[in-house]
Amino acid sequence: MTSPAVRDLLHLVNLPDFGRVQQQIERLGGCTEPVRLTGHTTTVNTTTSEVLRSYTTSDEPTRSLLTACGNRRSSRCPACSC
């Protein structure tokens, strides 16, 4: 029987855009409690109403963006406490 963690990992490795998943994981820098963000943002030039930048987590392979927790207590996340 496969553990849920191994099953999740196998699912991630088999995603067509695994490279993007790998980028997010590397960017965590060893964080043990990453925050999973979902949503969208749009930056608009208020003078011209031109959309300068747009991002949505719907385009991410896991439908979310992982970011480091930033916790300063080493008992919670040794990587972020440094």
OpenMM code with the backbone's topology and positions (N, CA, C; nanometers):
from openmm import Vec3, app, unit

residues = "MET THR SER PRO ALA VAL ARG ASP LEU LEU HIS LEU VAL ASN LEU PRO ASP PHE GLY ARG VAL GLN GLN GLN ILE GLU ARG LEU GLY GLY CYS THR GLU PRO VAL ARG LEU THR GLY HIS THR THR THR VAL ASN THR THR THR SER GLU VAL LEU ARG SER TYR THR THR SER ASP GLU PRO THR ARG SER LEU LEU THR ALA CYS GLY ASN ARG ARG SER SER ARG CYS PRO ALA CYS SER CYS".split()
positions = [
    Vec3(0.0837, -0.1174, 0.0000),
    Vec3(0.0000, 0.0000, 0.0000),
    Vec3(0.0887, 0.1245, 0.0000),
    Vec3(0.0555, 0.2208, -0.0823),
    Vec3(0.1334, 0.3427, -0.0948),
    Vec3(0.0821, 0.4483, 0.0022),
    Vec3(0.1754, 0.5184, 0.0675),
    Vec3(0.1349, 0.6242, 0.1610),
    Vec3(0.0786, 0.7429, 0.0831),
    Vec3(-0.0057, 0.8243, 0.1469),
    Vec3(-0.0601, 0.9424, 0.0797),
    Vec3(0.0490, 1.0378, 0.0309),
    Vec3(0.1564, 1.0530, 0.1072),
    Vec3(0.2648, 1.1436, 0.0673),
    Vec3(0.3319, 1.0950, -0.0605),
    Vec3(0.3580, 0.9660, -0.0700),
    Vec3(0.4201, 0.9094, -0.1902),
    Vec3(0.3242, 0.9202, -0.3081),
    Vec3(0.1974, 0.8958, -0.2843),
    Vec3(0.0966, 0.9080, -0.3896),
    Vec3(0.0913, 1.0515, -0.4421),
    Vec3(0.0954, 1.1502, -0.3510),
    Vec3(0.0951, 1.2919, -0.3921),
    Vec3(0.2196, 1.3255, -0.4724),
    Vec3(0.3341, 1.2755, -0.4279),
    Vec3(0.4593, 1.3016, -0.4982),
    Vec3(0.4568, 1.2415, -0.6386),
    Vec3(0.4080, 1.1210, -0.6520),
    Vec3(0.3977, 1.0579, -0.7836),
    Vec3(0.3055, 1.1370, -0.8755),
    Vec3(0.1985, 1.1900, -0.8197),
    Vec3(0.1069, 1.2734, -0.8991),
    Vec3(0.1794, 1.3979, -0.9503),
    Vec3(0.2553, 1.4647, -0.8626),
    Vec3(0.3280, 1.5860, -0.9027),
    Vec3(0.4309, 1.5573, -1.0102),
    Vec3(0.5066, 1.4497, -0.9946),
    Vec3(0.6123, 1.4159, -1.0903),
    Vec3(0.5543, 1.3880, -1.2281),
    Vec3(0.4330, 1.3384, -1.2327),
    Vec3(0.3717, 1.3039, -1.3606),
    Vec3(0.2928, 1.4168, -1.4255),
    Vec3(0.2911, 1.5346, -1.3621),
    Vec3(0.2229, 1.6484, -1.4237),
    Vec3(0.2985, 1.6925, -1.5481),
    Vec3(0.2272, 1.7364, -1.6522),
    Vec3(0.2950, 1.7797, -1.7749),
    Vec3(0.3890, 1.8987, -1.7528),
    Vec3(0.3594, 1.9827, -1.6533),
    Vec3(0.4421, 2.1006, -1.6259),
    Vec3(0.5169, 2.0835, -1.4932),
    Vec3(0.5771, 1.9660, -1.4728),
    Vec3(0.6482, 1.9399, -1.3486),
    Vec3(0.7604, 2.0400, -1.3255),
    Vec3(0.8196, 2.0930, -1.4316),
    Vec3(0.9264, 2.1924, -1.4173),
    Vec3(0.8814, 2.3124, -1.3356),
    Vec3(0.7589, 2.3562, -1.3541),
    Vec3(0.7053, 2.4698, -1.2784),
    Vec3(0.6857, 2.4315, -1.1315),
    Vec3(0.6391, 2.3107, -1.1064),
    Vec3(0.6241, 2.2621, -0.9693),
    Vec3(0.7615, 2.2595, -0.9025),
    Vec3(0.8596, 2.2102, -0.9740),
    Vec3(0.9960, 2.2024, -0.9214),
    Vec3(1.0499, 2.3420, -0.8891),
    Vec3(1.0216, 2.4412, -0.9734),
    Vec3(1.0641, 2.5793, -0.9463),
    Vec3(1.0056, 2.6288, -0.8148),
    Vec3(0.8770, 2.6031, -0.7931),
    Vec3(0.8139, 2.6481, -0.6692),
    Vec3(0.8779, 2.5817, -0.5476),
    Vec3(0.9028, 2.4524, -0.5572),
    Vec3(0.9630, 2.3797, -0.4452),
    Vec3(1.1032, 2.4310, -0.4162),
    Vec3(1.1825, 2.4537, -0.5198),
    Vec3(1.3184, 2.5055, -0.5008),
    Vec3(1.3163, 2.6436, -0.4372),
    Vec3(1.2201, 2.7259, -0.4770),
    Vec3(1.2105, 2.8617, -0.4251),
    Vec3(1.1752, 2.8652, -0.2761),
    Vec3(1.1194, 2.7569, -0.2239),
    Vec3(1.0850, 2.7503, -0.0824),
    Vec3(1.2088, 2.7474, 0.0065),
    Vec3(1.3210, 2.7081, -0.0465),
    Vec3(1.4452, 2.7095, 0.0296),
    Vec3(1.4447, 2.6185, 0.1514),
    Vec3(1.3728, 2.5073, 0.1440),
    Vec3(1.3700, 2.4137, 0.2555),
    Vec3(1.2602, 2.4385, 0.3572),
    Vec3(1.1733, 2.5340, 0.3323),
    Vec3(1.0624, 2.5633, 0.4241),
    Vec3(0.9817, 2.4362, 0.4479),
    Vec3(0.9555, 2.4073, 0.5759),
    Vec3(0.8810, 2.2866, 0.6101),
    Vec3(0.7310, 2.3104, 0.6264),
    Vec3(0.6887, 2.4359, 0.6257),
    Vec3(0.5467, 2.4706, 0.6420),
    Vec3(0.5026, 2.5718, 0.5354),
    Vec3(0.5170, 2.5390, 0.4053),
    Vec3(0.4828, 2.6378, 0.3027),
    Vec3(0.3355, 2.6769, 0.3055),
    Vec3(0.3103, 2.7990, 0.2630),
    Vec3(0.1745, 2.8522, 0.2538),
    Vec3(0.1284, 2.8328, 0.1096),
    Vec3(0.0075, 2.7806, 0.0932),
    Vec3(-0.0489, 2.7560, -0.0402),
    Vec3(-0.1450, 2.8709, -0.0732),
    Vec3(-0.1044, 2.9554, -0.1673),
    Vec3(-0.1851, 3.0711, -0.2062),
    Vec3(-0.2693, 3.0380, -0.3291),
    Vec3(-0.3911, 3.0904, -0.3321),
    Vec3(-0.4766, 3.0773, -0.4501),
    Vec3(-0.5419, 3.2119, -0.4774),
    Vec3(-0.5645, 3.2393, -0.6044),
    Vec3(-0.6304, 3.3645, -0.6410),
    Vec3(-0.5704, 3.4259, -0.7650),
    Vec3(-0.5913, 3.5558, -0.7781),
    Vec3(-0.5417, 3.6254, -0.8973),
    Vec3(-0.5071, 3.7693, -0.8624),
    Vec3(-0.4276, 3.8297, -0.9472),
    Vec3(-0.3923, 3.9704, -0.9326),
    Vec3(-0.3767, 4.0314, -1.0713),
    Vec3(-0.4121, 4.1573, -1.0832),
    Vec3(-0.3965, 4.2302, -1.2091),
    Vec3(-0.3437, 4.3688, -1.1769),
    Vec3(-0.2400, 4.4090, -1.2475),
    Vec3(-0.1838, 4.5432, -1.2321),
    Vec3(-0.2251, 4.6246, -1.3539),
    Vec3(-0.2925, 4.7366, -1.3279),
    Vec3(-0.3467, 4.8197, -1.4355),
    Vec3(-0.2883, 4.9599, -1.4268),
    Vec3(-0.2506, 5.0156, -1.5411),
    Vec3(-0.2084, 5.1543, -1.5486),
    Vec3(-0.3339, 5.2395, -1.5309),
    Vec3(-0.3401, 5.3162, -1.4230),
    Vec3(-0.4624, 5.3930, -1.3938),
    Vec3(-0.4861, 5.5067, -1.4919),
    Vec3(-0.3824, 5.5498, -1.5599),
    Vec3(-0.3987, 5.6575, -1.6570),
    Vec3(-0.4584, 5.6062, -1.7878),
    Vec3(-0.4073, 5.4929, -1.8355),
    Vec3(-0.4487, 5.4418, -1.9664),
    Vec3(-0.5427, 5.3213, -1.9580),
    Vec3(-0.5614, 5.2667, -1.8403),
    Vec3(-0.6406, 5.1451, -1.8184),
    Vec3(-0.5794, 5.0216, -1.8844),
    Vec3(-0.4548, 5.0326, -1.9254),
    Vec3(-0.3854, 4.9192, -1.9866),
    Vec3(-0.3477, 4.8180, -1.8777),
    Vec3(-0.3725, 4.6909, -1.9048),
    Vec3(-0.3319, 4.5845, -1.8138),
    Vec3(-0.1816, 4.5637, -1.8320),
    Vec3(-0.1063, 4.5905, -1.7256),
    Vec3(0.0386, 4.5784, -1.7315),
    Vec3(0.0847, 4.4362, -1.6985),
    Vec3(0.0140, 4.3743, -1.6064),
    Vec3(0.0541, 4.2411, -1.5612),
    Vec3(-0.0686, 4.1722, -1.5041),
    Vec3(-0.0790, 4.0427, -1.5317),
    Vec3(-0.1905, 3.9655, -1.4799),
    Vec3(-0.1398, 3.8270, -1.4418),
    Vec3(-0.1862, 3.7759, -1.3288),
    Vec3(-0.1437, 3.6444, -1.2820),
    Vec3(-0.2611, 3.5766, -1.2124),
    Vec3(-0.2747, 3.4476, -1.2364),
    Vec3(-0.3753, 3.3681, -1.1667),
    Vec3(-0.3166, 3.2320, -1.1317),
    Vec3(-0.3483, 3.1844, -1.0136),
    Vec3(-0.2986, 3.0532, -0.9742),
    Vec3(-0.3691, 2.9422, -1.0521),
    Vec3(-0.4766, 2.9738, -1.1202),
    Vec3(-0.5452, 2.8739, -1.2031),
    Vec3(-0.4551, 2.8206, -1.3132),
    Vec3(-0.3544, 2.8998, -1.3516),
    Vec3(-0.2611, 2.8574, -1.4557),
    Vec3(-0.1470, 2.7712, -1.4020),
    Vec3(-0.1364, 2.7604, -1.2705),
    Vec3(-0.0302, 2.6796, -1.2099),
    Vec3(-0.0689, 2.5312, -1.2175),
    Vec3(0.0292, 2.4432, -1.2280),
    Vec3(-0.0016, 2.2995, -1.2393),
    Vec3(-0.0814, 2.2451, -1.1206),
    Vec3(-0.0592, 2.2989, -1.0014),
    Vec3(-0.1311, 2.2523, -0.8829),
    Vec3(-0.2460, 2.3454, -0.8443),
    Vec3(-0.2734, 2.4452, -0.9284),
    Vec3(-0.3783, 2.5449, -0.9041),
    Vec3(-0.3518, 2.6303, -0.7809),
    Vec3(-0.2249, 2.6345, -0.7364),
    Vec3(-0.1871, 2.7174, -0.6222),
    Vec3(-0.0413, 2.7579, -0.6361),
    Vec3(-0.0001, 2.8550, -0.5555),
    Vec3(0.1373, 2.9023, -0.5540),
    Vec3(0.1909, 2.8800, -0.4133),
    Vec3(0.3022, 2.8085, -0.4033),
    Vec3(0.3635, 2.7842, -0.2733),
    Vec3(0.4603, 2.8968, -0.2407),
    Vec3(0.4555, 2.9425, -0.1162),
    Vec3(0.5492, 3.0434, -0.0702),
    Vec3(0.5970, 3.0042, 0.0697),
    Vec3(0.7189, 3.0441, 0.1035),
    Vec3(0.7755, 3.0088, 0.2336),
    Vec3(0.6935, 3.0710, 0.3460),
    Vec3(0.6849, 3.0001, 0.4584),
    Vec3(0.6033, 3.0464, 0.5704),
    Vec3(0.6614, 3.1717, 0.6361),
    Vec3(0.7937, 3.1846, 0.6377),
    Vec3(0.8568, 3.3030, 0.6963),
    Vec3(0.8566, 3.3032, 0.8480),
    Vec3(0.8240, 3.1910, 0.9107),
    Vec3(0.8199, 3.1838, 1.0560),
    Vec3(0.9609, 3.1966, 1.1135),
    Vec3(0.9795, 3.2821, 1.2116),
    Vec3(1.1125, 3.3064, 1.2682),
    Vec3(1.1479, 3.2112, 1.3813),
    Vec3(1.0547, 3.1255, 1.4221),
    Vec3(1.0836, 3.0294, 1.5297),
    Vec3(1.1421, 2.9012, 1.4709),
    Vec3(1.2625, 2.8665, 1.5120),
    Vec3(1.3286, 2.7483, 1.4571),
    Vec3(1.2540, 2.6197, 1.4936),
    Vec3(1.1763, 2.6212, 1.5994),
    Vec3(1.1003, 2.5018, 1.6362),
    Vec3(0.9869, 2.4759, 1.5358),
    Vec3(0.9436, 2.5773, 1.4651),
    Vec3(0.8359, 2.5634, 1.3661),
    Vec3(0.8899, 2.5394, 1.2263),
    Vec3(0.9941, 2.6137, 1.1863),
    Vec3(1.0503, 2.5990, 1.0521),
    Vec3(1.1976, 2.6412, 1.0550),
    Vec3(1.2874, 2.5459, 1.0697),
    Vec3(1.4305, 2.5795, 1.0783),
    Vec3(1.4825, 2.6590, 0.9588),
    Vec3(1.4322, 2.6281, 0.8392),
    Vec3(1.4822, 2.6968, 0.7191),
    Vec3(1.4445, 2.8452, 0.7184),
    Vec3(1.3247, 2.8783, 0.7606),
    Vec3(1.2797, 3.0176, 0.7574),
    Vec3(1.3302, 3.0985, 0.8768),
    Vec3(1.3747, 3.0327, 0.9809),
    Vec3(1.4182, 3.1045, 1.1020),
    Vec3(1.5587, 3.1625, 1.0882),
    Vec3(1.6298, 3.1208, 0.9863),
    Vec3(1.7687, 3.1681, 0.9681),
    Vec3(1.7752, 3.3120, 0.9230),
] * unit.nanometer
topology = app.Topology()
chain = topology.addChain("A")
for resn in residues:
    res = topology.addResidue(resn, chain)
    for name in ("N", "CA", "C"):
        topology.addAtom(name, app.Element.getBySymbol(name[0]), res)
